[in-house]
Structures are given as C-alpha cells and as structure tokens.
Amino acid sequence: MFGLGISKLVVLAGIVMAVWYGFKIVGKLDQARRRQQREDRRRPRPGARPPDVEDTVQCPVCGAYVVARSASPCERPDCPY
C-alpha cells in the first residue's frame, strides 16, 4: 500500500535498534565519566596542603572572636588582647 515491504521494515527496525543501543552505550559512558569525576574530587591530590586552620578565642569584654596565637587589641580600652 505505501511501498513498504517486509525487507524495508526489517531494515527500519534494525536502524531503530542500532540508534537505541547507541544511546544506551553513550549514557553508560557518561555515567562512568561522571562517577570518575566525583571520585577524583573526593581523593586528595598528592602534594596538596590541607587548608590552614587557626584556633580562635572569644574576647570576654567585647565578644569578638580573635586568633588565639596572634591576637591584637581592638579599639576598646579594656580589651585584654
């Protein structure tokens, strides 16, 4: 009726299946790439230093937090630092 024989339908079905499986393979490769990127972000780089962290203490007078090791006085005259 439309000029579609059984051989043309089989070829069309084969093309549809090839495209379907092609998308599935590309999707799996993309998932593997994203998983690898997440694992790489979690793993520390060799030679990378951890961030510098310093302890702080709260000023009993003004309530501001200052670095415990090198505290400098604030503008208040009764500041203990």
N, C-alpha and C positions, 0 to 999 in steps of 0.2 A: 504494500500500500504506500509506504513512504520511501521505498527503496532500501529498506534495512533488511538485510539477510542475516542469517544466523552467524555467519563469519564476521560480519561487521559488529554485531552485538558482542561477540566473544572478544574481539579486539578492543572495543569500548570498555568492557568490563575489566580487561587486563590493564588498560591505561588508568582507569579509576583506582584499581587496587595498587598499582605502582605509585601513584600520587599519594594515596592513603598511607602506605607503608613508608614512603619517603618522609612525610610529615611526622610520623611516629619516630623515625630514626633521628630526625633533626631535633625533635622535642627531647628525646633521651640524651642526646649530646649536649643540649643546652642545660638540662638539669644537672648533668655531671660537671659541666663547666662552672655553674653557679655554686654547687656543693664544694668544689675545689677552691673557689674564691673565698667562701666562708671559712673553710679550714685554714687557708693561708692567712686570713685576717686574725684568726684566733692564735695562731702559732707565733711566738715571738721571733723576731729576726735576730740572727746571730750578730753579736756586737752591739746590739741596741741597748742603750742605757734605760733603766726604769726612770720615770719622772722623779724629779727632786721633790721631796715632801719634808716639810719642817713642822715641828710641834708649835702650837700656839697656846698662849695663856690669856685668861681674861683679866683685864685691869680691874682691881677691886674698887677703884674710885669712879671711873667713867664707864666701865662695862665693855670697852672696846677690846677686841682680840688683837694681840701683838705677837710677833715672832719671839719665842722664848729665848733663843740664843742671842739675838741682836736687837733687843727691844730698845726703842728710842722714846724719849719722853714726848707726850702730847702737849698741847697748849695750856693745859690746866696746871696751876702752880702746885697742887698737891699730888701730882702724878708720881707714883713710886718708881717709875722707869725713867 
